[in-house]
């Protein structure tokens, strides 16, 4: 089992550019979560999906952020346009069902300059 | 989700038991207690969870008080590799919008010293 796979591991982009973060959950896991971590705000839940359906996106900071899960094996988090304050580590996590413990990926470190 | 309160930091001697407390005095009947840890620069790692009975696995033990208002995570023989931030979370179970949603607080930074 390769675990939750996130790509890229590091991303440096200029302000105003579009950024797409990718996540492959563990096969058979029905729930997928996107978190953002910064020193100031800690770990924040952005959005989560259950059976590919977005359940709660109340943590998405603004309209510049969007997330999709077109199938059970892939999800994307897009930021357009990106801003320096979006710099953070973005984690994806999955779980077999909503009530199980999560398995986190290694994260994507995003730097917007 | 109910709020949790954890001490910001703790030290533990290598080889000794590390006991990490968590208060969750407003926990509801449909909320489990979960523990995760995050080693520097890595994604958080699930440790254990429970409802009201004590739980044990290969990583740790979880002791939940009878009134469920607090819990303790026990690492029986701490090693240097257990140095991490430990998060205690309470989480709604079952179905519905809030089911499965985990809100992370600031956690406890555990430092295991030789």
HADDOCK unambig.tbl for C-alpha pairs under 7 A between the chains (distance, minus, plus):
assign (segid A and resid 42 and name CA) (segid B and resid 106 and name CA) 6.68 0.50 0.50
assign (segid A and resid 43 and name CA) (segid B and resid 104 and name CA) 5.94 0.50 0.50
assign (segid A and resid 45 and name CA) (segid B and resid 103 and name CA) 6.80 0.50 0.50
assign (segid A and resid 55 and name CA) (segid B and resid 97 and name CA) 6.10 0.50 0.50
assign (segid A and resid 56 and name CA) (segid B and resid 97 and name CA) 6.60 0.50 0.50
assign (segid A and resid 91 and name CA) (segid B and resid 43 and name CA) 6.90 0.50 0.50
assign (segid A and resid 98 and name CA) (segid B and resid 99 and name CA) 6.36 0.50 0.50
assign (segid A and resid 98 and name CA) (segid B and resid 100 and name CA) 4.31 0.50 0.50
assign (segid A and resid 99 and name CA) (segid B and resid 93 and name CA) 5.58 0.50 0.50
assign (segid A and resid 99 and name CA) (segid B and resid 94 and name CA) 6.95 0.50 0.50
assign (segid A and resid 99 and name CA) (segid B and resid 100 and name CA) 5.21 0.50 0.50
assign (segid A and resid 101 and name CA) (segid B and resid 46 and name CA) 5.87 0.50 0.50
assign (segid A and resid 102 and name CA) (segid B and resid 46 and name CA) 6.17 0.50 0.50
assign (segid A and resid 103 and name CA) (segid B and resid 45 and name CA) 6.64 0.50 0.50
assign (segid A and resid 103 and name CA) (segid B and resid 46 and name CA) 6.68 0.50 0.50
assign (segid A and resid 104 and name CA) (segid B and resid 43 and name CA) 5.49 0.50 0.50
assign (segid A and resid 104 and name CA) (segid B and resid 44 and name CA) 6.08 0.50 0.50
assign (segid A and resid 104 and name CA) (segid B and resid 45 and name CA) 6.70 0.50 0.50
assign (segid A and resid 105 and name CA) (segid B and resid 43 and name CA) 5.88 0.50 0.50
assign (segid A and resid 106 and name CA) (segid B and resid 42 and name CA) 5.73 0.50 0.50
assign (segid A and resid 106 and name CA) (segid B and resid 43 and name CA) 5.08 0.50 0.50
assign (segid A and resid 107 and name CA) (segid B and resid 43 and name CA) 6.35 0.50 0.50
